[in-house]
Amino acid sequence: MMIDMEILFIIGALILGIGGGALFGYQLRKMWAVRKKDTVETQVEALLNDAKAKQKEILLEANDKALKIIEEVKVEEKERQAELSRSQKRLEGRETMFDQKLIELETKKQELVDKATRIENLRKEVDSIKGEQMVKLEQVAKLTKDEAQQMLMTNVEQQSQEDLLSRMRKLTEQSQVELDKKARELLTLAVQRCAVNHSSENATTVIDIPSDEMKGRIIGREGRNIKTIERLTGVEIIVDDTPNAITISGFSPIRRHVAKRALDILISDGRIHPARIEEAIESAKQQLAQEMREAGEAAVYELGITGLDPKLISIIGRLKYRTSYGQNILQHSIEIAHLSSLIAQMLGADVSIAKKGGLLHDIGKAVDQDMQGTHPEIGYDILKKFGVPEEIAYIARGHHEAEPKTLECIIVQAADAISGARPGARKDSYEQYVQRLEELEKLATTFDGVEKCYAISAGREIRVFVTPEKIDDLQATKLARDVAQKIEANLKYPGEIKVTVIRETRIIEYAR
């Protein structure tokens, strides 16, 4: 029991201690809060005092600035008023000056009107005087105004015509000398860089046979064999007294080569009869077609040309067995391709177009014997059929035109003339030579005023004599140019033809 009382006493003491501590802490807390409150209120009051002091300062500064601004505005207003006054004075002065100018202009206008009236009156008087003088001049000269004017124009025209003709001759001579010099240099360089062998071909082919007994076998019983060969090949077999030889005659080199190959096969085989002849001719055609293809491939390979249709290459190979005036057309085309590329390179033209155009310019001659039309037209149609570009196909048609449309066509035309004019490149028969001279002379006589003409220098020059009463010097110059253009448009010839117009005036008087 004593222990319980002690415990209770201890517990009571603890409770009293805790309560007293709490009360003491509360009092301390209260005292700290009161002190803190006093401190905040003091700070707030100090801040309010500072704010009021700054407000007064700001108000004072604002008043000072407002007063300054008002003063500045007043000064600017005074300056503006002064400027406006000056501007008004200037405007008044300008109005006064404008009024004076306007009055002066009105005065000058009136003076000009008066002068114009006087000038018009004077002009009428001058016209009247000129009319009276013209009438008097017509009466004195016995010529009307139009007649006198026509006479004056005629005299001036004759004098100007002589001066113009002299000037034209001088300019023509100077330009021709320069052009000839440059052309010679260019063509000489091109020709020196391209050398091609020429071999003229004939219209007959001779075949060697082992013995004259073979002639009888080729002829056959009642001529069956030889008739079969001629019918299938389109050539003429000439069997004459020439020992150990027979002759194949034909205009087409391809047909002659087919007949020659067929006869070589028959002679080497020994069996000659119509059935065997047909087989030999068919075999010869196949061999010739293969050779044509190889010749065309060799030509394009030599020139470095690509992109052509294989069938077109075979047509190019046909030119190997085509001649013109005895000149092999394939060699001629290759030569022109080389020359055209060299000239095009020196002139800055398209080398590829010039080279292809030079090779294909005579492609129409490969089939012109089997088709109607001229070889330029046929060649153009063939090239368009195989999809050749227009600028190249045009060369086949335009290389014989008087005025080609493209520079590359002109280059091919010049190369064609160079190739045909080489010594030994071409040859004419006597009949063709005489026919060309007759055509040349006949063409020149179609012009009015031509008295006579002569083709000389193997057709390289034509001299035209004109009637001096009908053709004057200026017309003679024009006539020479017209004759040359007509020759270019209507005749085919290698090289160039010189046209010389001769106007001779003879005045004869007798002293008695």
FIKOLDO-243344 format. One line per field, with one value per residue (C-alpha): residue number from 0; residue in three letters; x, y, z. Coordinates in steps of 0.5 Angstrom, whole numbers. Layout:
! residues N
k = c(NUM ...) $
r = c(Ala ...) $
x = c(X ...) $
y = c(Y ...) $
z = c(Z ...) $
This chain:
! residues 512
k = c(0 1 2 3 4 5 6 7 8 9 10 11 12 13 14 15 16 17 18 19 20 21 22 23 24 25 26 27 28 29 30 31 32 33 34 35 36 37 38 39 40 41 42 43 44 45 46 47 48 49 50 51 52 53 54 55 56 57 58 59 60 61 62 63 64 65 66 67 68 69 70 71 72 73 74 75 76 77 78 79 80 81 82 83 84 85 86 87 88 89 90 91 92 93 94 95 96 97 98 99 100 101 102 103 104 105 106 107 108 109 110 111 112 113 114 115 116 117 118 119 120 121 122 123 124 125 126 127 128 129 130 131 132 133 134 135 136 137 138 139 140 141 142 143 144 145 146 147 148 149 150 151 152 153 154 155 156 157 158 159 160 161 162 163 164 165 166 167 168 169 170 171 172 173 174 175 176 177 178 179 180 181 182 183 184 185 186 187 188 189 190 191 192 193 194 195 196 197 198 199 200 201 202 203 204 205 206 207 208 209 210 211 212 213 214 215 216 217 218 219 220 221 222 223 224 225 226 227 228 229 230 231 232 233 234 235 236 237 238 239 240 241 242 243 244 245 246 247 248 249 250 251 252 253 254 255 256 257 258 259 260 261 262 263 264 265 266 267 268 269 270 271 272 273 274 275 276 277 278 279 280 281 282 283 284 285 286 287 288 289 290 291 292 293 294 295 296 297 298 299 300 301 302 303 304 305 306 307 308 309 310 311 312 313 314 315 316 317 318 319 320 321 322 323 324 325 326 327 328 329 330 331 332 333 334 335 336 337 338 339 340 341 342 343 344 345 346 347 348 349 350 351 352 353 354 355 356 357 358 359 360 361 362 363 364 365 366 367 368 369 370 371 372 373 374 375 376 377 378 379 380 381 382 383 384 385 386 387 388 389 390 391 392 393 394 395 396 397 398 399 400 401 402 403 404 405 406 407 408 409 410 411 412 413 414 415 416 417 418 419 420 421 422 423 424 425 426 427 428 429 430 431 432 433 434 435 436 437 438 439 440 441 442 443 444 445 446 447 448 449 450 451 452 453 454 455 456 457 458 459 460 461 462 463 464 465 466 467 468 469 470 471 472 473 474 475 476 477 478 479 480 481 482 483 484 485 486 487 488 489 490 491 492 493 494 495 496 497 498 499 500 501 502 503 504 505 506 507 508 509 510 511) $
r = c(Met Met Ile Asp Met Glu Ile Leu Phe Ile Ile Gly Ala Leu Ile Leu Gly Ile Gly Gly Gly Ala Leu Phe Gly Tyr Gln Leu Arg Lys Met Trp Ala Val Arg Lys Lys Asp Thr Val Glu Thr Gln Val Glu Ala Leu Leu Asn Asp Ala Lys Ala Lys Gln Lys Glu Ile Leu Leu Glu Ala Asn Asp Lys Ala Leu Lys Ile Ile Glu Glu Val Lys Val Glu Glu Lys Glu Arg Gln Ala Glu Leu Ser Arg Ser Gln Lys Arg Leu Glu Gly Arg Glu Thr Met Phe Asp Gln Lys Leu Ile Glu Leu Glu Thr Lys Lys Gln Glu Leu Val Asp Lys Ala Thr Arg Ile Glu Asn Leu Arg Lys Glu Val Asp Ser Ile Lys Gly Glu Gln Met Val Lys Leu Glu Gln Val Ala Lys Leu Thr Lys Asp Glu Ala Gln Gln Met Leu Met Thr Asn Val Glu Gln Gln Ser Gln Glu Asp Leu Leu Ser Arg Met Arg Lys Leu Thr Glu Gln Ser Gln Val Glu Leu Asp Lys Lys Ala Arg Glu Leu Leu Thr Leu Ala Val Gln Arg Cys Ala Val Asn His Ser Ser Glu Asn Ala Thr Thr Val Ile Asp Ile Pro Ser Asp Glu Met Lys Gly Arg Ile Ile Gly Arg Glu Gly Arg Asn Ile Lys Thr Ile Glu Arg Leu Thr Gly Val Glu Ile Ile Val Asp Asp Thr Pro Asn Ala Ile Thr Ile Ser Gly Phe Ser Pro Ile Arg Arg His Val Ala Lys Arg Ala Leu Asp Ile Leu Ile Ser Asp Gly Arg Ile His Pro Ala Arg Ile Glu Glu Ala Ile Glu Ser Ala Lys Gln Gln Leu Ala Gln Glu Met Arg Glu Ala Gly Glu Ala Ala Val Tyr Glu Leu Gly Ile Thr Gly Leu Asp Pro Lys Leu Ile Ser Ile Ile Gly Arg Leu Lys Tyr Arg Thr Ser Tyr Gly Gln Asn Ile Leu Gln His Ser Ile Glu Ile Ala His Leu Ser Ser Leu Ile Ala Gln Met Leu Gly Ala Asp Val Ser Ile Ala Lys Lys Gly Gly Leu Leu His Asp Ile Gly Lys Ala Val Asp Gln Asp Met Gln Gly Thr His Pro Glu Ile Gly Tyr Asp Ile Leu Lys Lys Phe Gly Val Pro Glu Glu Ile Ala Tyr Ile Ala Arg Gly His His Glu Ala Glu Pro Lys Thr Leu Glu Cys Ile Ile Val Gln Ala Ala Asp Ala Ile Ser Gly Ala Arg Pro Gly Ala Arg Lys Asp Ser Tyr Glu Gln Tyr Val Gln Arg Leu Glu Glu Leu Glu Lys Leu Ala Thr Thr Phe Asp Gly Val Glu Lys Cys Tyr Ala Ile Ser Ala Gly Arg Glu Ile Arg Val Phe Val Thr Pro Glu Lys Ile Asp Asp Leu Gln Ala Thr Lys Leu Ala Arg Asp Val Ala Gln Lys Ile Glu Ala Asn Leu Lys Tyr Pro Gly Glu Ile Lys Val Thr Val Ile Arg Glu Thr Arg Ile Ile Glu Tyr Ala Arg) $
x = c(0 6 9 2 2 9 7 1 5 11 5 2 9 10 3 4 11 9 3 8 13 7 5 12 13 6 8 15 11 7 12 16 10 9 16 16 9 12 18 14 9 15 18 12 11 18 17 10 14 20 14 11 18 19 12 13 20 17 11 16 20 14 12 19 19 12 14 20 16 11 16 19 12 11 18 17 10 13 18 12 8 15 16 9 9 15 12 6 10 14 8 5 11 11 4 6 11 7 2 7 10 3 2 9 6 0 4 9 3 0 6 7 0 2 8 5 0 5 9 3 2 9 9 3 6 12 8 5 12 14 8 9 17 15 10 16 21 16 15 23 25 19 19 14 16 15 19 24 24 24 30 34 33 35 42 43 41 46 51 50 49 56 59 55 58 65 64 61 67 72 68 67 74 77 72 73 81 80 75 79 85 82 78 84 88 82 81 88 89 83 86 93 90 85 89 84 86 82 80 76 71 68 62 65 68 72 73 78 77 81 80 76 72 69 66 61 59 57 53 50 46 42 44 40 46 48 40 39 45 43 35 37 42 40 47 50 55 59 63 68 74 78 82 81 76 69 66 60 57 52 50 49 56 52 49 56 59 53 54 62 61 56 60 67 63 60 67 70 65 65 57 53 46 40 38 46 46 40 44 50 47 43 49 53 47 48 56 55 50 55 60 56 54 62 63 58 61 68 66 63 68 73 70 68 60 55 48 46 41 44 40 42 49 48 45 52 55 52 55 62 59 56 60 59 63 67 68 67 61 63 70 67 63 68 73 67 66 73 74 67 69 76 73 67 72 76 69 66 61 58 63 58 53 58 61 55 52 58 58 50 49 49 46 40 45 45 38 36 37 31 27 24 26 33 38 37 30 31 36 32 26 31 34 28 25 31 30 36 35 33 39 43 37 37 44 42 37 40 47 45 41 43 43 43 40 45 52 54 50 54 61 58 57 64 67 63 66 73 72 69 74 81 85 83 77 72 71 66 65 65 57 57 62 59 52 54 57 51 46 51 51 43 42 46 42 35 37 35 40 45 48 52 56 61 63 71 76 72 66 70 68 63 63 57 57 51 48 51 45 40 45 49 55 50 46 52 54 47 47 53 50 44 47 51 45 41 47 47 40 39 46 50 57 64 68 66 64 67 62 64 60 63 60 63 62 65 64 66 66 69 73 72) $
y = c(0 5 3 5 12 13 11 16 21 21 21 27 30 29 31 38 39 38 43 48 47 48 54 57 55 59 65 65 64 70 75 73 74 81 83 80 84 91 90 89 95 99 97 98 105 106 104 108 114 113 112 119 122 119 121 128 128 125 130 135 133 132 139 141 137 139 146 145 142 147 152 148 147 155 156 151 154 161 158 155 161 165 159 160 167 166 161 165 171 167 164 171 173 167 168 175 172 167 173 176 170 169 176 175 168 171 177 172 167 173 175 168 168 174 172 165 169 173 167 164 170 170 163 164 169 165 159 164 167 160 158 164 162 155 157 162 156 151 157 158 151 148 142 141 140 132 132 136 132 125 128 130 123 119 123 122 114 114 117 113 107 107 109 103 98 101 100 93 91 93 90 83 83 84 79 74 74 74 68 64 65 62 57 54 54 50 45 44 42 38 34 33 30 25 21 16 11 12 6 7 1 -1 -4 -11 -16 -21 -29 -33 -40 -46 -48 -46 -53 -49 -44 -49 -52 -45 -44 -51 -54 -49 -44 -46 -45 -38 -36 -39 -35 -28 -29 -30 -25 -20 -19 -21 -26 -25 -31 -29 -31 -29 -35 -37 -32 -30 -23 -21 -14 -10 -4 -6 -8 -12 -17 -17 -20 -25 -27 -28 -32 -36 -38 -39 -44 -47 -48 -50 -55 -58 -59 -54 -55 -50 -53 -53 -46 -44 -47 -43 -36 -37 -39 -33 -28 -31 -30 -23 -21 -23 -19 -13 -13 -14 -8 -4 -6 -5 2 4 1 5 12 10 11 7 7 5 0 -7 -7 0 -2 -8 -2 2 -5 -5 2 -2 -5 2 7 14 16 10 12 7 10 7 9 16 16 14 19 25 23 24 30 33 31 35 41 41 41 47 51 49 45 38 33 27 30 32 25 21 25 25 17 17 22 18 12 13 10 3 2 8 3 -1 5 11 18 21 19 25 23 16 17 21 16 11 14 17 10 7 13 17 24 29 34 27 25 32 32 26 30 37 36 37 44 50 53 48 50 47 48 41 40 45 42 35 39 42 35 32 37 36 28 28 33 29 28 21 20 20 19 21 17 21 21 24 29 32 32 36 41 42 42 47 52 51 53 59 61 61 68 75 79 73 73 66 62 57 52 51 48 41 44 48 54 58 64 68 74 79 84 91 95 90 89 94 93 92 87 83 83 80 76 72 71 68 63 61 59 56 51 49 48 44 41 35 36 35 41 48 52 59 63 69 74 78 85 88 95 97 104 104 111 112 118 120) $
z = c(0 2 -5 -9 -5 -7 -14 -14 -11 -17 -22 -19 -19 -26 -28 -24 -27 -34 -33 -30 -36 -41 -38 -37 -45 -46 -43 -46 -53 -52 -50 -56 -61 -57 -59 -66 -67 -65 -69 -76 -74 -73 -80 -84 -81 -83 -90 -91 -89 -94 -99 -97 -98 -105 -107 -105 -109 -115 -115 -115 -121 -125 -124 -126 -132 -134 -134 -138 -143 -143 -144 -150 -153 -153 -156 -162 -163 -164 -169 -173 -173 -176 -181 -183 -184 -188 -192 -193 -196 -201 -204 -204 -208 -213 -214 -216 -221 -224 -226 -229 -233 -235 -238 -241 -244 -247 -250 -254 -256 -259 -262 -265 -268 -272 -274 -277 -280 -284 -285 -288 -293 -295 -297 -301 -304 -306 -308 -313 -315 -316 -320 -325 -325 -327 -333 -335 -335 -339 -344 -345 -344 -348 -343 -337 -330 -331 -337 -334 -328 -332 -336 -330 -327 -333 -333 -326 -326 -332 -328 -322 -326 -328 -321 -319 -324 -323 -315 -316 -320 -315 -309 -313 -315 -308 -305 -310 -309 -301 -302 -307 -303 -297 -300 -304 -297 -294 -299 -300 -293 -294 -300 -297 -291 -295 -301 -304 -310 -316 -321 -327 -329 -335 -337 -339 -336 -339 -336 -337 -339 -340 -347 -353 -352 -346 -350 -354 -347 -345 -351 -350 -355 -359 -355 -349 -344 -346 -346 -339 -337 -340 -338 -331 -330 -335 -338 -345 -346 -352 -355 -360 -363 -357 -355 -348 -346 -346 -345 -340 -342 -338 -335 -328 -325 -320 -325 -329 -322 -321 -328 -327 -321 -324 -330 -325 -321 -327 -331 -324 -323 -331 -331 -335 -336 -335 -328 -325 -328 -324 -318 -319 -320 -314 -310 -314 -311 -304 -304 -307 -302 -297 -300 -300 -293 -291 -296 -292 -285 -287 -290 -283 -279 -283 -282 -275 -276 -271 -271 -278 -279 -282 -288 -289 -289 -294 -299 -297 -300 -306 -308 -309 -315 -318 -322 -324 -330 -329 -321 -316 -312 -305 -306 -308 -302 -297 -300 -299 -292 -290 -294 -291 -284 -285 -288 -282 -277 -280 -281 -274 -277 -274 -276 -275 -279 -285 -284 -285 -290 -294 -294 -295 -300 -306 -303 -308 -314 -310 -313 -318 -324 -321 -318 -322 -320 -319 -314 -309 -308 -308 -303 -299 -298 -297 -291 -288 -289 -284 -279 -281 -278 -282 -282 -285 -290 -293 -295 -300 -303 -303 -305 -312 -310 -313 -306 -300 -293 -288 -288 -287 -294 -297 -294 -297 -304 -304 -302 -308 -313 -310 -311 -318 -320 -318 -325 -327 -322 -328 -335 -340 -347 -353 -354 -347 -348 -354 -351 -345 -349 -353 -347 -344 -350 -351 -344 -345 -351 -348 -345 -349 -352 -353 -360 -359 -354 -354 -349 -349 -344 -345 -342 -336 -339 -343 -347 -348 -353 -353 -357 -354 -356 -352 -346 -342 -338 -331 -335 -337 -330 -328 -334 -332 -325 -328 -333 -328 -323 -329 -330 -323 -323 -329 -331 -327 -328 -324 -322 -324 -330 -331 -335 -339 -342 -347 -349 -355 -358 -365 -368 -375 -379 -386 -388 -395) $
